[in-house]
Every structure is written in C-alpha cells, then in structure tokens.
Amino acid sequence: MLNNLEDGGIDESVGIDESVGINESVDIDALIDSFLLDAGITHERRLIKRLLLTTTGLAVDETNRLNLKIASAALSEMREAYQLFEPYAGVPKVTVFGSARTADHDPLWLLAHQVARGLARDGWMVVTGAGPGIMEAATVGAGAERAIGVSIRLPFEEKPNAMIFNDDRLVAMKYFFTRKLMLVKESLGFISLPGGFGTLDEVYELLTLQQTGKMVPVPIVLLDKPGGSYWSRFKEFIVAELEAQGYVTQGDMDRVFITDSVEAAVTEVTNFWKNYASIRWFGDRLVVRVKKAPNDNQLLTLNQKFKHLVLRGEIERTEAFDQEIKEGDALDLERITFIPDQRKIGDLHRIIRVLNKMFS
C-alpha cells in the first residue's frame, strides 16, 4: 500500500555538478558506483547513490557540526521509523491526535478508546504519539497488536504511555519534524480530538497538505464529546476570519468531518475507501484508481459537476498506463483520468466522495 504523501517528482539523475561542489580531481561518482557494486546494493540504486552524493556534499561544504548532527539524527530516525512500519505496509492505518493532558475519567478519553477499538475491529492499525492522555486511550482501545507508537523525547510531560508497547511497535524521535512525518506519512485516515498547541499544529498541517495537494486525499475527522464546542468553534474561526478575509478558499473546511459520534467517525474513515483506492500522476495527468469505474452516464455527471477542476479535456475511463503495467501497480483496479487545474487540486476529495456514493 502506498503511503499518502505525494511523490514530489524527485529528480533521480545522478552525477557530480556544481551544486554538490566535489573536487573535480576526485572521481567521487565512480567511487560511489564501485562501493555500491562491492556492497551488492541494487535496490533503488539511483536514489541510494543520490543520498551518498548529498552526504558527501555536506562534507565538501564544510557544514558545521550542529547542522551535521541534525541531518545525521534525522536520517537515522527516519530509517528506524521506516523499519518499524515496513512489516505493516499492507495494513490500513489511522492516526489519532489529541491532548496528552486528558485524564482517563474524561469523556474524551473514552471516545478515543472507543473509536480506536472500532477501527481496530474493522482491520485498521492505530498510530499515536505514544504519550499519555488521548494517545494512551487510543492505544488501549486498539490493543497491543493493533497499535503503533511514534513518541517524542521531551524533558517533561510526554513519556511513553502506561500501555507497554512491544519493541516492534514503538519508535522514539528526537525531532518533532521527523515524528510529524511518520505520524502523517503512513496513515490513510486521521481522527483528532480536542487538544493544545500540538494537536492544532497537526490539524493545520493536515489541512495545509490537503489544500495544496501535497498529500493524497484522506478522511479527516474532528471528534468531540456530545455537547462539546471545541471543533465547532474552531470551524467558526476558520470561516469568520480566514475564509472571510480570503486567506483560505470558501469551502476548504468541507474536507473535514466534525462529529460527536464514534460510529460516524469510524464510518467516515472506512467509507472514504469504499470505492476509491489511490491516485498516481503521469506528468500533468492524474489517474484515480477505483474498485469500480463510473459508467457513461456517471461519467457525464462527473464532467458536469467537476468541469471547474479539469484544466483541459474531460474526465474519462482509462486502462492501466504502461508504467503501471511494467511495475504491476494496482492492476486489479479500474481507472479514470483527467488533467486537473493544479490550483484547484485540493478539491479532489469531492470527486472521490461522489465516486464512493455512486456505488454505495
């Protein structure tokens, strides 16, 4: 299963250029080729070579010690996190955010426990920040075999929660940015309960990634206790201040689902993937993979409803692209394709919801 962050189209070309700044009298390129050959490294060799060239470039640049420590620690933490998630690559995951300060007698704690338990029963794994409060509630609700923790090392407050994680279910991070990457990268759904600055930071990041198209469309649920006003007032602020003053587009908050129902929260996450499966870019053309593609009449409806999102041409059914066939990528799925207006790619979730409803 692909992770949910957009492939940024990294240039995989290799070689020594001025941006690397390596002494031209030393054939570093050849030395790295020789090293990779001797080490027997063949998997994604071009990208591995680029990583080694970049690392060598840091040395040539005489990067200061602090910056080198940050780069080294970040890369090490990312490798450790990748190893943690790899055995569960084929299992859908949902990340639960919320306050570390929520007590276990708080109704919100019970909600987090119940929503995690419901998703675990439906075959999902639950990812949390592995701390106390809401994170502990979700971990306990999911159960040890369905929980993954990505903790942060802090001098106060955030310690791995009381539920003992197996060694293969927990990774501890030094930096917030690497932790945030892993809390977002692997999950196909997000549920956030009320919390402090950290919780709001995560929600705003999700909204930004969705709005800008830097993350594939995913369900985002804002869950509150019955009668609670946290997320309703959050939305009021977005609409009254950000939307009214043109800082965000009208309707941007439509991509999130606000509820006080555990059942509705679980349904929002699972139903989002009822027909829709994944997307992939081929140049400026977007391919949406689904379990069942729309028929001619349904395609007409899509083109009428979403003509504002199509830059040129129209939405149409398609067979798998040659590259997909070569890679064996999701060949069991059907497809539609179109060339979207990149400035409006944040509206892609609307097409997905219609595609899901067509076959509900």
C-alpha positions in Angstrom: 0.0 0.0 0.0 1.4 3.4 -1.0 1.9 6.0 1.7 -0.3 9.0 1.5 2.3 11.8 0.8 2.5 12.9 -2.8 5.6 11.8 -4.7 7.3 15.1 -5.2 8.8 14.2 -8.5 12.4 14.0 -7.2 15.0 14.2 -9.9 16.7 10.9 -9.8 19.5 11.9 -12.1 22.9 11.5 -10.6 26.4 12.8 -11.2 28.7 15.5 -9.9 27.6 19.0 -10.5 28.4 22.5 -9.1 25.6 22.2 -6.5 27.5 19.2 -4.9 30.8 21.0 -5.1 33.1 18.0 -5.0 36.7 18.4 -6.1 36.8 17.6 -9.8 40.2 15.8 -9.5 38.4 13.1 -7.4 36.0 10.9 -9.2 33.6 10.5 -6.4 30.9 9.4 -8.8 33.0 6.4 -9.8 34.0 5.6 -6.2 30.3 5.5 -5.1 29.5 3.3 -8.0 32.3 0.9 -7.0 31.2 1.0 -3.4 27.6 0.1 -4.3 28.8 -2.7 -6.6 31.1 -4.1 -3.9 28.4 -3.9 -1.3 25.9 -5.7 -3.5 23.4 -2.8 -3.4 21.0 -3.0 -6.3 17.6 -1.9 -4.8 16.7 1.7 -5.9 20.4 2.2 -6.7 20.0 5.6 -8.3 18.3 7.1 -5.3 20.8 5.5 -2.9 23.6 7.0 -5.0 22.0 10.4 -4.7 21.8 10.1 -1.0 25.5 9.3 -0.8 26.4 12.2 -3.1 24.3 14.5 -1.0 26.1 13.3 2.2 29.5 13.8 0.6 28.4 17.2 -0.5 27.7 18.1 3.2 31.3 17.3 3.9 32.7 19.2 1.0 30.6 22.2 2.0 32.2 22.0 5.5 28.8 22.1 7.0 29.0 23.0 10.7 28.8 20.4 13.4 25.3 21.3 14.6 23.8 21.0 11.2 25.6 17.7 10.6 24.2 16.4 13.8 20.7 17.4 12.9 21.0 15.8 9.4 22.5 12.6 10.8 20.0 12.2 13.6 17.0 13.0 11.3 18.1 10.4 8.7 18.8 7.8 11.4 15.4 8.4 13.0 13.7 8.1 9.6 15.4 4.8 8.9 14.3 3.4 12.3 10.7 4.6 11.7 10.7 3.1 8.2 11.8 -0.2 9.7 9.1 0.0 12.3 6.3 0.5 9.7 7.6 -1.8 7.0 6.1 -5.1 8.3 2.6 -3.5 8.3 2.8 -1.9 4.9 -0.3 -3.7 3.7 -2.4 -2.8 6.7 -4.5 0.4 6.6 -3.7 2.8 9.4 -5.4 5.7 11.1 -3.6 8.3 13.2 -5.3 9.6 16.3 -4.3 13.0 17.7 -5.4 14.7 20.9 -4.2 16.1 24.2 -1.6 14.4 26.3 -3.3 16.0 29.4 -6.7 14.4 29.0 -7.4 12.3 32.2 -8.8 8.8 32.0 -12.1 9.9 33.6 -12.7 12.5 30.9 -15.4 11.7 28.3 -12.9 12.5 25.6 -10.6 9.7 26.8 -13.5 7.2 26.4 -14.3 8.5 22.9 -10.7 8.0 21.8 -10.7 4.5 23.3 -14.0 3.6 21.6 -13.1 5.0 18.1 -9.7 3.2 18.1 -11.4 -0.1 19.2 -14.0 0.3 16.4 -11.3 0.9 13.7 -9.2 -2.0 15.0 -12.2 -4.3 14.8 -12.5 -3.2 11.1 -8.9 -4.2 10.4 -7.2 -0.9 10.9 -4.0 -0.2 12.9 -4.0 2.8 15.1 -1.0 5.2 15.1 -0.5 7.6 18.0 2.2 9.8 19.5 2.6 7.1 22.2 2.1 9.5 25.0 -0.5 9.8 27.8 -4.0 11.2 27.6 -5.8 10.7 24.3 -2.8 8.8 22.9 -3.0 6.3 25.6 -6.7 5.9 25.3 -6.4 5.2 21.6 -3.6 2.7 22.2 -5.5 0.8 24.8 -8.6 0.8 22.6 -6.8 -0.6 19.6 -4.9 -3.2 21.6 -1.3 -4.1 21.6 -1.4 -5.9 18.3 -3.1 -3.1 16.5 -1.2 -0.1 18.0 1.9 1.7 16.7 3.6 4.5 18.7 5.8 7.3 17.5 7.0 9.1 20.6 9.0 12.3 21.2 11.8 12.6 23.7 10.9 15.6 25.9 12.1 16.6 29.4 8.5 16.8 30.6 5.0 15.5 30.0 5.5 13.2 27.0 6.6 9.8 28.2 5.6 6.5 26.5 2.2 5.7 27.9 1.4 3.1 30.5 0.4 0.5 28.0 3.5 -1.4 27.2 4.4 -1.4 23.5 6.3 -4.3 22.1 9.7 -3.3 20.8 8.5 -3.7 17.3 5.6 -1.3 17.8 7.3 1.8 19.1 9.9 4.3 17.9 11.2 7.3 19.8 12.1 10.5 18.0 14.3 13.5 19.0 12.8 15.9 16.5 9.2 17.0 16.1 9.6 17.2 12.3 10.6 13.6 11.8 7.9 12.5 14.2 5.3 14.5 12.4 6.4 13.0 9.1 5.8 9.5 10.4 2.5 10.3 12.1 1.2 11.5 8.8 3.1 9.6 6.1 1.7 6.1 6.6 -1.9 6.7 7.6 -5.0 6.7 5.4 -7.2 8.4 7.9 -6.9 10.9 10.7 -9.0 11.4 13.8 -8.3 14.4 16.1 -9.9 15.0 19.5 -9.5 18.4 21.3 -6.0 19.3 22.5 -3.5 22.0 22.8 -0.9 23.6 20.5 0.4 20.3 19.3 -3.0 19.0 18.4 -3.9 22.2 16.5 -0.5 22.1 14.8 -1.2 18.6 13.4 -4.7 19.6 12.2 -3.5 22.7 10.5 -0.7 20.7 8.9 -3.2 18.1 7.6 -5.4 20.9 6.2 -2.4 22.6 4.5 -1.2 19.3 2.9 -4.7 18.6 1.6 -5.3 22.1 0.4 -2.0 22.3 -1.5 -2.3 18.7 -2.9 1.0 17.7 -1.2 -0.9 14.8 0.3 -3.3 12.4 -1.3 -6.9 12.9 -0.3 -7.7 11.2 3.0 -10.6 11.4 5.6 -10.0 13.9 8.4 -12.4 13.5 11.4 -12.6 16.1 14.2 -14.2 14.2 17.1 -15.7 16.0 20.2 -17.7 14.9 23.1 -21.5 15.3 22.9 -22.3 19.0 23.5 -18.7 20.0 23.1 -17.9 23.2 21.2 -14.1 22.8 20.6 -14.3 21.8 16.9 -17.4 23.8 16.1 -15.8 27.0 17.4 -12.6 26.0 15.5 -14.6 25.9 12.3 -16.4 29.2 13.2 -13.0 30.9 13.5 -11.8 29.4 10.1 -14.9 30.7 8.4 -15.2 34.0 10.2 -11.6 35.0 10.0 -9.6 33.0 7.5 -12.3 32.4 4.9 -13.9 35.9 5.2 -10.6 37.6 4.7 -9.5 35.4 1.8 -6.7 33.6 3.5 -8.3 30.3 2.6 -10.8 29.3 -0.1 -14.5 29.2 0.7 -15.4 25.6 1.4 -11.9 24.4 2.4 -13.4 23.1 5.7 -15.7 20.8 3.8 -12.9 18.3 3.6 -13.1 17.7 7.3 -15.9 15.9 9.2 -16.9 17.2 12.6 -18.9 14.8 14.8 -19.5 13.7 18.4 -20.4 10.2 17.3 -17.9 7.3 17.5 -19.9 5.3 14.9 -20.0 8.2 12.5 -16.2 8.8 12.9 -15.4 5.2 12.1 -17.8 5.2 9.1 -16.3 8.4 7.7 -12.8 6.8 7.7 -13.8 3.4 6.3 -16.3 4.6 3.7 -13.8 7.0 2.2 -12.0 3.9 0.9 -15.2 2.1 -0.1 -14.6 2.5 -3.9 -11.6 4.9 -4.1 -8.2 3.2 -3.7 -5.4 5.5 -4.8 -4.1 8.1 -7.2 -1.0 8.4 -9.4 0.4 11.2 -11.5 1.8 10.8 -15.0 3.2 14.2 -15.9 0.2 16.6 -15.7 -2.3 13.8 -15.9 -3.9 12.4 -12.8 -5.1 8.8 -12.6 -7.7 7.9 -9.9 -7.8 4.2 -9.2 -11.1 2.8 -8.0 -12.7 -0.6 -7.4 -15.4 0.2 -9.9 -15.2 2.9 -12.5 -18.3 5.0 -13.5 -20.4 4.1 -16.5 -21.0 6.5 -19.4 -23.9 8.3 -17.6 -22.0 8.6 -14.4 -19.0 10.0 -16.3 -21.3 12.6 -17.8 -22.4 13.5 -14.2 -18.7 13.8 -13.1 -17.8 16.0 -16.0 -20.8 18.3 -15.5 -20.2 18.6 -11.7 -16.4 19.0 -11.8 -15.7 20.8 -15.0 -14.1 23.6 -12.9 -11.5 21.2 -11.8 -10.5 20.0 -15.2 -7.9 22.1 -17.0 -8.4 20.7 -20.4 -10.1 17.7 -21.9 -12.5 15.8 -19.7 -12.7 13.0 -17.1 -12.6 9.6 -18.9 -12.1 6.0 -18.1 -8.7 4.5 -18.9 -6.8 1.3 -18.9 -3.6 0.9 -16.8 -0.7 3.0 -18.1 2.3 1.2 -19.5 4.4 2.2 -16.4 1.7 0.7 -14.1 1.7 -2.5 -16.1 5.5 -2.7 -16.0 5.5 -2.2 -12.2 2.4 -4.4 -11.6 0.9 -1.4 -9.9 -2.7 -1.9 -8.8 -3.6 -3.8 -11.9 -6.7 -5.3 -10.3 -8.3 -1.8 -10.1 -10.2 0.3 -12.6 -9.3 3.9 -13.5 -10.5 7.3 -14.5 -8.1 10.0 -15.6 -8.0 13.8 -16.4 -5.7 16.8 -16.4 -6.6 18.8 -13.4 -6.2 22.5 -12.7 -3.3 22.4 -10.2 -4.6 25.4 -8.3 -7.8 23.5 -7.5 -6.3 20.1 -6.7 -7.4 20.5 -3.1 -11.0 19.8 -4.3 -10.1 16.3 -5.4 -11.8 14.9 -2.3 -15.1 16.0 -3.7 -14.7 13.7 -6.8 -13.7 10.9 -4.5 -16.8 11.3 -2.4 -19.1 11.2 -5.4 -17.3 8.1 -6.8 -17.9 6.4 -3.5 -21.6 7.4 -3.4 -22.1 6.1 -6.9 -21.5 2.5 -5.7 -22.8 2.8 -2.1 
